[in-house]
Each structure stands twice: as C-alpha cells, then as structure tokens.
Amino acid sequence: MADTHFLHDSFGRKIDYIRISLNEECNFRCIYCFPNEYSKKNHPIVEKRKYLTKGEIINFVKILAEFGVKHVRLSGGEPLLRKDIVEIVREIKKIESIEDLSITTNASLLDNYLYDLKSAGLTRINISLDSLNQERFFRVTGSHSYKKVLTSIYNAIKLKFKVKLNMVAMSDITEAEIISYVSLAYKYPIEVRFIEFMPLCGEAWQPELMIP
C-alpha cells in the first residue's frame, strides 16, 4: 500500500489511531470537568438525537480503516451510558484491519458489561480513578460509586483485560496518593498514568490545583 494512502497530520506523521466520543452524558461531576456552578443553560449538552448512530460509527471506522487507522478508542462523556455500547464494540471488532479497540470509562457501570464486552472482543480498558480513598473520591467526582468502581477494576483484571488507570494529579487533593498508585501498579498487572490538570474546561480549571 502506498504511503500516500494513509492519513497524515501537519507534521507528516501517519495517523493510525482515533478516539471516538460516543456521547457527552456523564453520571459523574468531576471537579476538573464541571465548574462549581454548573448549569445546562450556560453549558448546553448535545442532544442525543444528534449523536452518531451505531451504523454511522461503524461506517466511519470502516472508511478510516481503509486509510491506515488500526487503533480505536471509545470514550464519552461516559460511553457505558450508551445502551448499544456492546453492539458498537462487536461491530468494530469485525473490521479486519482494526488491531486494537479500547474504551475509556469511569467504571461505575462497568461490572454490568464486563462479560459482554469481553465476548464482543474488547481487550483494553482505560479507567478514570482519581482517588483510592472513598471520601476523597466523592470530593473529586461527586459520585458514591467508589465501591462499584473498585469492584469493576478487580473483576476486569480477573477477566484478563488490559487495564490502565488514569489519575488527575491535583495539589492538596490527590497528590498525597501518588505513591499508593505506584504500589497498586506494582501489585497488580495494570498501568497507571498521572494526568496534569489542564485548562481544557474553561471555568472548571483551578490553577492552584495544578501539579506541572
């Protein structure tokens, strides 16, 4: 296949990886995503009817696969809020040239889908976990799903998924737990990634919390 058949970025690098955001909905209200005074009026969410359908997503991936895309990551919002998530995974895995398919999730609903996602062909899961402390977890996420998330992580490991944990490192909040995450990666077959708190969400960014 000629090199010109591939997609390239402005620096001439081949593009073989894409991330597809399946929705904007999320059942968490993390402090690094949502401003303190969040309102749907001032921060409108895309209507569900405007989301790509399952068929549109599959056709999109098929087209990009013809141009050299081999790696696909599904994200959101929270992608497991899509009722057709298992079908989407299954259909993408049927595309012969797609070598790697992963999903990024907060894992609060993951345990309900683990076996079906495994059967559909998913092999890698990126999980957002910003604290190993239940109270701090709620402070960051606004969710009481701490135990569900941990259960999902351990069950995903048991099912031989490749698991990566993403933790947004924030001064005076999660900074004290960095070593605990390193210990977790030493004890279990998982990868841990520390993410800088970046000004990507407008007024949700708090520069005093950033660890550069």
FENHUKA-V921901 format. One record per backbone hydrogen bond with DSSP energy under -0.5 kcal/mol. CO is the residue of the C=O (numbers start at 1). NH is the residue of the N-H. Records with the same first field share a line. If there is no record, write none. Layout:
CO = NH + NH
This chain:
2 = 5
3 = 6
7 = 15
9 = 12
13 = 9
14 = 16
16 = 70 + 71
18 = 73
19 = 21
20 = 22 + 75
25 = 77 + 78
30 = 33 + 34
35 = 38
36 = 38
39 = 43
47 = 50
48 = 51
53 = 57
54 = 58
55 = 59
56 = 60
57 = 61
58 = 62
59 = 63
60 = 64
61 = 65
62 = 66
63 = 66
64 = 67 + 69
65 = 68
67 = 7
70 = 99 + 100
71 = 18
72 = 102
73 = 20
74 = 104
75 = 22
77 = 76 + 79
78 = 81
79 = 82
81 = 83
82 = 85
84 = 88
85 = 89
86 = 90
87 = 91
88 = 92
89 = 93
90 = 94
92 = 95
94 = 96
95 = 98
97 = 99
100 = 72
101 = 123 + 124
102 = 74
103 = 126
104 = 79
105 = 128
107 = 111
109 = 112
110 = 113 + 114
113 = 117
114 = 118
115 = 119
116 = 120
117 = 121 + 122
118 = 121
123 = 162
124 = 103
125 = 127 + 164
126 = 105
127 = 129 + 166
133 = 137
134 = 138
135 = 139
136 = 140
137 = 141
138 = 142
140 = 31
141 = 29
145 = 149
146 = 150
147 = 151
148 = 152
149 = 153
150 = 154
151 = 155
152 = 156
153 = 157
154 = 158
155 = 159
156 = 161
157 = 160
161 = 163
162 = 125
163 = 191
164 = 127
165 = 167 + 193
166 = 129
167 = 169 + 195
168 = 170
169 = 197 + 211
170 = 173 + 174 + 175
174 = 177
175 = 178
177 = 181
178 = 182
179 = 183
180 = 184
181 = 185
182 = 186
183 = 187
184 = 188
188 = 190
189 = 163
191 = 165
193 = 167 + 195
195 = 169
196 = 198
198 = 200
201 = 204
202 = 205
206 = 209
207 = 210
209 = 171
210 = 212
